[in-house]
Amino acid sequence: MRMTGERNADRILPDLALVVTSLGPGGTERYVEDLAIGLKARGITPLVIADGEPTVRRRALENCGIPVTVLGVGFQCRKQTYSGLLAAALSDSGVRLVHANVWLRLADITDTARGLGLPIICTRHCTDARPRWRDYLGLNPHRPFNLWRERSRANRDRVPMICISETGLQRLRVRWPHYALATVVHNGVRAAAFQCEYAEPPEGPVIVWAGSFIPRKRPFLALDTFTRVLQTHPRARMAMLGDGPLRPAVLVAAARVSNRIEVPGNVSDVMDRLSRGTIFLQTAANEGIAYALLEALSAGLPAVATAAGATCEAVLDGTNGFVVPVDQAGALAAGCRRLLIDERLRRSFGENAVLHISNHFSLDRMVAETLKAYERFGGVRFGCVQEMADVTGPGAPERRR
C-alpha cells in the first residue's frame, strides 16, 4: 500500500478521484474546487475528473498542483462510452477512492468504481426530495426516464451519501426512511480577509445580491424588494453580482426602477464588494446552501434571506439575519428596513454571523469531516496527512477602514 502523495517517476500519484459534471461557475463545482484545494493543503492529492465543458475552474486547480482530467462527454453520451472513459481515467491514476459529485450518472460511476474494486461515496448537494416530472423526462433520449432509473439504482446500490445540510439529510430519509449510509458535512468557506464596517457609508447603504441570474434565484424579486426599500430609504443602493440567462432582462428592469442599481456581471473582487456592503439579500426559491450567502456572512454582513432549502442552517433568524417565506417581497423589504435603521442591530448580527460561519462552515472543518466520511464509509484512511496549511493568507481578518 502506497503512502499519501507518493511520487511515481516525475509525477505525484493522486490519492482519490473527485468526479463532477463540469468545472463551471456553479455551487457544486465550487465545492469540488474548494475540497480539492483543501485536501492538497493537507498533503493529499486529488484527481478531478469532469465530464465536459465548461472548465473555467481548471486553471485554478492546476495552479495548485491538482491534476484535472476532462472526459469530453455530454449528457447524451451512452453508458458504455462514458463508463469506458471513466474506467480508463481511474485505472491510469491508481486512486484509492471515488468521490462522486453528480446525480445523473451516479449509477454508471458506481458500476465503474466497484468494477475496479474502488469504494465510492457521493455528495448530495440538493435539499429537495420531492420528485418533479420535468426532472425525469427528456434528459437523455437514449435512456428515457433516466433520472428515475438513476435514483432507483442509487437506492439499490446503497451508495454512501454526504449531505451538505441537516435539511438535506432529513429530506433524503423522507424518501428512503431506512437509508443509514449518510452523514452531514456542511459546505465550507475560507475566512474573509476583511470584515465589513457597520456604519452607513457617506454615499448611502448598499444591499448586495449575488448569484446566478436564473429563475430559481428570483433576481426580479430582488428588484421588487429594492423598489419597496427605496420608498423609505431613497439613498440606498443595490449591487447585483453574477451572470446568467436572465441578466439582460434584469438590466432593462433595473434601469426602469432606479439609477442606484448596479449589475456588473461576474466580478473578480466579490469578497471586497461584500465587505463594503451593508446587507446581503438572498431571494432564491430553491437552494441548498448558497456559497455567496456563506461568504457574505463570513465577511460580517447581516443577511435577509428566503427560507429556501437549508438557508435556515446558515442564517439563524433573529441572530445573524432574518429569514422570511419564499416569494414575499414585502417581508424581505421589511427585514432590510429594520437593519438599515439600526446600526447596533447590524453590528450584532454581523459579529454573530462571523462566529457562526467560523464554527460551522469553515473550509478546514469541511475537509476534516470529509476525510472522516472517507474512513467511515469507504474504509480508506489517508496516512501521513499534515494539518491544513493557511489558505487565506497571513494574519487574522482585518476590519476595513
Protein Blocks (a to p, Z undefined) as FASTA:
>chain_A
ZZehiaehjaccdfbdcddfblcfbfklmmmmmmmmmmmmnopacddddfbdcfklmmmm
mmnopacddehiafklcfklmmmmmmmmmmmnopabdcdfbfklmmmmmmmmmmnopacd
dddfbfbfbdcfklmgokamklghklmmmmmmmmmnopacddfbfklmmmmmmmmmmlmb
bcdddddddddfbdcdfbdcfkbpadddeddddfklommlmmmmmmmmmmmmmmbccdde
dddjklmmmmmmmmmmpmcbccebjafklmmmmmmmmbdcdfbfbdcbdfklmmmmmnop
acdddfehjlmmmmcghkloccddehilklmmmmmmmmmmmmklmmmmmmmmmmmmmmmm
cfklmmmmmmmmmmmmnopacehiacdddfebgaiddddZZ
